[in-house]
Amino acid sequence: MNLESLLHDRLAPALAAVAGAPVDPAVRVSPHADFQSGVALALARSLGRPPREIAAEVAAAADLSGVATAVVSGPGFLNLHVADELITGALDALRHDERLGIAPVTAPSRIVIDYSGPNVAKEMHVGHLRSTIIGDALARLLSWQGHDVRRVNHLGDWGTPFGMLIEHLTEAGDGDHSLGDLTGFYQAARARFDADEDFRTRSRLRVVALQNGDGPTRDLWRRLVAQSEKAFLAVYDTLGVTLGPDDFAGESSYQDDLAGVVDDLAARGLLSESDGALCAFPAGFTGRDGAPLPLIVRKADGGFGYAATDLAALRHRVGTIGATELLYVVGMPQQTHFRMVFAVARAAGWLPDDVTAEHIGFGAILSTSGCMIRTRSGTSVRLADLLDAAVDRATVPAIGIAAVKYADLCSDRRGDYVFDLDRMLASVGNTGPYLQYAYARIRSIFRKADGGPGPVRLTDPAERELALALLGLDPAIATAAALREPHRLTTYLHDLAAAFSVFYERCPVLRADEPTRASRLALADLTARTLQIGMFLLGIEALDEI
Ligand code: ARG
């Protein structure tokens, strides 16, 4: 049940009649009433009438019977007070519905979500943490809404660094052993590459051998990839992320498509040569000097890079997978890259008008001193180390993981956030552990309760507040999914847990007499189930006991 849209639907016809044209009633949750509309104030000027008069006319004309009462307040707000019978009726329906009243979408889309995307032979770092956590929450949300979600892990498993890495692997002796520490392995290879001219030459030959499909070189490369995939899957497992082995779609998998991408673009006249490289210059992109910005499709040495691979991947996702929505959960610094890829793909006809492509950008993780998180030597902090630190500090590992994930999801993803374990792990406030404790507390009530929930009755304002909050799951999920903003759901769940806590303080549950007791148990049970679904959609574990 979505009260906002119900009120919207009841007000809209009356409003259209008063305004002489369709107008959005803009119904919002309000601290002054259950819901409020400020639409009369917005219309006053164009209608040339006092806002209070408009509001009163709408209130009189709207068919709100059985739904709400409308009262004009202040300069012309319409305050809406929802009917108690509507609330109790809606909650009683939820009690018997596993999906808590949220019907699957009637027209599901096929949605490809590109997230995580770590690079082979490198540890995942905090930059990949956000993509993994946000992407997984979106994948869970959209699947739960009923969409056909395809998770894609665009693994960085191809390109010139692999010459150096493979060459180092052949010369470092026991390969599997040295691969146990991927960061150390990468750094050692890099150090040799920088110091040793001969090694550099051998590395370049290796790139050529790799590209030409040389057997032993491919075998070594496959070992590198397999070892890295194992390490990434271990991180996903720790995090409780739904990415699996079948979701890897490495950059290497598009190798055979790259020549075709160039041909297609050339045939449409979208490529020009610039310093030996083949580039597309999508309209509207200029550099700092005002000159058109190139998207390099084929490098001067004939090699293909990141952009070419992304073009091939996009073409595959639309043309072969049949996606109608493409989401790329990647940090803000890559925003221009994606905008250019989308623009070129549109021009090439690979992205028809009815297919959407969105870059779901996010900000950086800062240390408590306000810097980007780095180790003292200046290299990026290993993700595994951050997670270990959180788990070490938490009473239970699942709480540490929840703290890290929630902290990543609970504010607007476009902003930076501070990795502050004290704050993230706090059992009060807008944190993952707060939700976990709220959930476990309700479960403990039921361990003590004999007799069960019954029909909901509203006898105390705190019950009514909680009841209204319980009806907010549907709009919270709809908004979080539509805007690709998981923090809409975290905010909702936090407010719900807070409403429960006020209710629980004011309203005795087990000590109450029937039928109040059964009604309060129903409210408690619905709160637990709502928290459980919400946490599941965020990828945060709900513990029955802490
Ligand atoms: N491997 C890339 C990086 O570490 C992220 C890949 C994102 N996905 C994509 N389709 N480009 O920056």
Residues whose N, C-alpha, C, O or C-beta is under 5 A from the ligand:
A	BS01	LIG	D114 G117 P118 N119 H154 G156 V330
